[in-house]
Amino acid sequence: MPCSQLKSLVQPALLFGMVALLGIPNPLAREGVVAAALPSAVIATMLAARYKTYEAEAGSTLLLTSVLMLFVVPVSMLVAR
């Protein structure tokens, strides 16, 4: 599984489990789980382009995590409710 899929799918699930295990109250718990489901930062793509290294990988990671966000964020909002 590529890192972008791990970040978009596994990270929110792990955070949800940790929130439940530690008993962190809402709204902080909800906000943390939804924030974990957000796509990768744009700055990584900008730095890759600036320094001419890993440009394709950074761009495809940003694109994939942005597309996955369309599905993962609504699901994480429902689960964290």
C-alpha positions as CSV (number, residue, x, y, z in Angstrom):
1,M,0.0,0.0,0.0
2,P,1.5,3.4,-1.0
3,C,2.2,5.9,1.7
4,S,-0.5,8.3,0.4
5,Q,-3.1,5.6,1.0
6,L,-1.7,4.8,4.4
7,K,-1.9,8.4,5.3
8,S,-5.4,8.9,4.1
9,L,-6.9,5.6,5.4
10,V,-4.9,4.2,8.2
11,Q,-4.0,7.4,10.0
12,P,-7.6,8.5,10.8
13,A,-8.5,5.0,11.8
14,L,-5.5,4.8,14.2
15,L,-6.3,8.2,15.6
16,F,-9.9,7.2,16.2
17,G,-8.8,4.1,18.1
18,M,-6.4,6.2,20.2
19,V,-9.1,8.8,20.9
20,A,-11.5,6.1,22.0
21,L,-8.8,4.3,24.1
22,L,-7.7,7.4,25.9
23,G,-11.2,8.7,26.4
24,I,-10.6,12.1,24.8
25,P,-13.9,14.1,24.9
26,N,-15.7,15.6,21.9
27,P,-15.3,18.2,20.2
28,L,-11.5,17.7,20.4
29,A,-11.8,14.1,19.4
30,R,-13.9,14.8,16.4
31,E,-11.6,17.6,15.2
32,G,-8.5,15.4,15.6
33,V,-9.9,12.6,13.6
34,V,-11.2,14.8,10.8
35,A,-7.8,16.7,10.7
36,A,-6.0,13.4,10.3
37,A,-8.1,12.6,7.2
38,L,-7.1,15.8,5.4
39,P,-4.8,15.6,2.4
40,S,-1.0,16.0,2.4
41,A,0.4,19.5,2.7
42,V,0.9,21.5,-0.5
43,I,4.3,22.7,0.7
44,A,5.9,19.3,0.0
45,T,5.0,19.7,-3.7
46,M,6.3,23.3,-3.8
47,L,9.6,22.3,-2.2
48,A,10.0,19.4,-4.6
49,A,9.5,21.7,-7.6
50,R,11.8,24.3,-6.1
51,Y,14.7,21.8,-5.6
52,K,13.9,19.7,-8.6
53,T,13.7,16.4,-6.7
54,Y,10.8,13.9,-6.3
55,E,8.5,16.3,-8.2
56,A,6.3,13.5,-9.7
57,E,6.0,11.6,-6.4
58,A,5.1,14.7,-4.5
59,G,2.5,15.8,-7.1
60,S,0.9,12.4,-7.3
61,T,0.8,12.1,-3.5
62,L,-1.0,15.4,-3.3
63,L,-3.4,14.4,-6.0
64,L,-4.2,11.0,-4.6
65,T,-4.7,12.3,-1.0
66,S,-6.9,15.1,-2.3
67,V,-9.1,12.6,-4.2
68,L,-9.2,10.2,-1.3
69,M,-10.3,13.1,0.9
70,L,-13.6,13.3,-0.9
71,F,-14.5,9.9,0.6
72,V,-12.4,9.7,3.8
73,V,-13.4,13.0,5.4
74,P,-17.2,12.5,5.3
75,V,-16.7,8.9,6.7
76,S,-14.4,10.1,9.4
77,M,-17.0,12.9,10.3
78,L,-19.7,10.2,10.6
79,V,-17.6,7.9,12.7
80,A,-16.2,10.5,15.0
81,R,-19.7,11.8,15.7
